[in-house]
Amino acid sequence: MAITVNDVEYVAKLAKLTIADEEMDGYIKKLSAILDYMQQLQEIDTNGVPLTTHVLPLENIFRKDEVKPCLPREKVLANAPDTEDGYFKVPKIF
Amino acid sequence: MSIYDMTINQLQQQLNDKNISSYELTKKYLARIEEIDPVIHAYITVTPEAALEAAKASDERRARGELIGDLDGIPMALKDIFCTDGILTTCASKILANFVPPYNATCWQRLADVGAVLLGKCNLDEFAMGSSTENSAYFATRNPFDIERTPGGSSGGSAAAVAADLAAYTLGTDTGGSVRQPAHYCGVVGIKPTYGLISRFGIIPYASSLDQAGVFAKNVYDCATVLEAVSGHDEKDSTSTPYPIGDYRGACQRDVKGMKIGMPKEFFEEGIDPRTIEIVKKAAEKFAAAGAEVIEVSLPHTKYALPAYYVLACAEASSNLARYDGVRYGVRVDKPTLEEIFCATRSAGFGEEVKRRILLGTYALSSGYYDAYYNKTLQVRTLIKEDYDKVFASGIDCLLTPVTPGPAFKLGEMLDDPLTMYMTDVCTVPINIAGLASMVVPFADIEGLPVGVQLIGAPFSEEKLFTAASAVEVPRRLPPDILKQAVEKGVER
């Protein structure tokens, strides 16, 4: 199955990635090969087969609803590229 | 006997007999890292001060008779995917080049609580995506048995560190084989326990429904000792098991006699090196000689596990890696608008393989393809899991298979061909898809390169795996002199 420049650009946009023009051919070639390989899943009859989203038969693991100590604000913000007044800072959106 | 070749129990004996202190032992390991690691590149970060401080504290506890357990004072290392409070954690990515976590991963916290001495953080493929460590944004790790070859991946640094005696044991993670394949290539013991046995809290996620931490050790018993220390429920990870932790060390002493070992015929078909098949058959003979019953079984959906793995892993990765946006942590590329910051930060911060998997996953989850790729694969996942359920329900205690088609490949050999590289995971990915327990034990070699065998058990059957692994285990083989290899092969330190 051939993936096109448009497909890659569309998916890259969704994923917030920019693919440089000179990289595009390489991505198309390798992505197409992998998608072709994935195609063999289509040959299996899965009619009526339930979906497995999780391998363990675990349901509703509860814990007590108690307030516990959390990280201090300075520690949470310590890795942020930019902060102001105890908040993460980004350029103006509106 | 060299101090580096000692098991955890033997080291504890040395420490108790005052032949060496934890401080001196740690210094020895640090000196060896300084000497050997410029060739092997197992470590991204070495933490000598913190290590010596921890060792000193352990010596003081020992002197006071307040030793915490068998891991107290033993030098070890972590894959650089485990969050370590106050210690750089890069996940081998440029996007986390400056990330210093504010908390510890639960499994590291559990080891720290019993006195483990952390030597540093080991190299991996960026975000654990790869099979050779060549996708690390920093450098590739070399295989101690042949420094021109890969140690495997993604936990290649952790495996090479144990093989080259740069740590007594290490932790890694395994999403599709990332503990077992490097353990096999580097001639060490590696376990990927059942999904849910070890808390994933504080482990930088790749594919959350498949990710599981694992242990690299010099022998099966050490592996059991470490697994007991890191396992068990954690309220910070609701998928971690509420079941009790097993007696893995006790299981190492049990008799394999009467156990039923299954050999799934689909793991011995085309694409597997005939020499690998011979080695696994020899292991089967060893089991039979010890009184186990070896039975051929069938797992008909095996060939679909690899394509299914790449759909699932990439889909989950595309969602998990959305968090790297240059806002809360990591390296930001500054631009006038937020949208441009996202794109520029992610495009500059992720390597090619990571971008490829994000694109694949985004594609598989995008409108119009979701049912054909993602939902279809979740159905295939059910079929794969049912194959294993049936085999284990029929009374099979564990399965015996190859780990990879052949021994370690040369660095650079598959770099431009991701699909061929993915194929090396063909025997390991089904286990993550089905949520099983699996272990690799070194068994033989092909032209001097280590070859292990893979044991696979039903969920939470780790005790059986340790019994089987102990029965098939051979004495540890050491790699050839690494500095001599560096001179002979013209590898610069």
Interface residues (C-beta under 8 A of the other chain):
Chain A: I3 D7 V8 Y10 V11 A12 L14 A15 K16 L17 T18 I19 E23 Y27 K30 L31 A33 I34 L35 Y37 M38 Q39 Q40 L41 Q42 I44 T46 V49 P50 L51 T52 T53 H54 V55 L56 L58 I61 R63 L71 K75 V76 A78 N79 A80 P81 D82 F88 V90 P91 I93
Chain B: N98 F99 V100 P102 Y103 Y195 G196 S209 E235 S238 T239 T241 P242 H301 K303 Y304 P307 A308 Y310 V311 S318 A322 D325 G326 V327 R328 Y329 G330 V331 R332 D334 K335 P336 T337 L338 E339 I341 F342 C343 A344 R346 S347 F350 E352 K355 R356 I358 L359 L360 T362 Y363 A364 S366 A372 Y373 N375 K376 T377 L378 Q379 V380 R381 T382 L383 K385 P418 L419 Y422 A434 G435 P459
